Amino acid sequence: MQARPRNVEVYVEPSGAVPFDDWMAKLKDIIGRAAIDTRIGLLRRGSLGKKYEDIGDGLIELKVDTGPGYRIYLADDGSNSLLLCALRGRTLRTLKNIGQITKRKGDKSHAIVKAIQDRTR
């Protein structure tokens, strides 16, 4: 079966802040940044890759085995992905950040992905 390209966007908070882009801009690890960009490129081509975990409610954790073990968190419905945030390793703080992002949006992550679908129609 051939992978289908995904629509990939970044989450923008109501305040205009973009957690994923803000984090990437501060990342000093050039090799880590390149690995994350490569991983997102793979996602755009339609593949989650080999190392990912479905953490429930349409949320996916992509694992990047470079440096300290970066993680990319996204909402996904199979054809649309919304990059929520990225962090070093998996921490309780990470999961709290994801919960805050989805709560601020006013619904579960599947509502975030639905918003992407509505914008691309």
Sequence and secondary structure as in RCSB ss.txt:
>XXXX:A:sequence
MQARPRNVEVYVEPSGAVPFDDWMAKLKDIIGRAAIDTRIGLLRRGSLGKKYEDIGDGLIELKVDTGPGYRIYLA
DDGSNSLLLCALRGRTLRTLKNIGQITKRKGDKSHAIVKAIQDRTR
>XXXX:A:secstr
      EEEE   TTS  HHHHHHHH   HHHHHHHHHHHHHHHTT   SSEEEEETTEEEEEE STTTEEEEEE
E SSEEEEEEEEES  HHHHHHHHHHHHHTTS HHHHHHHHHHHH 
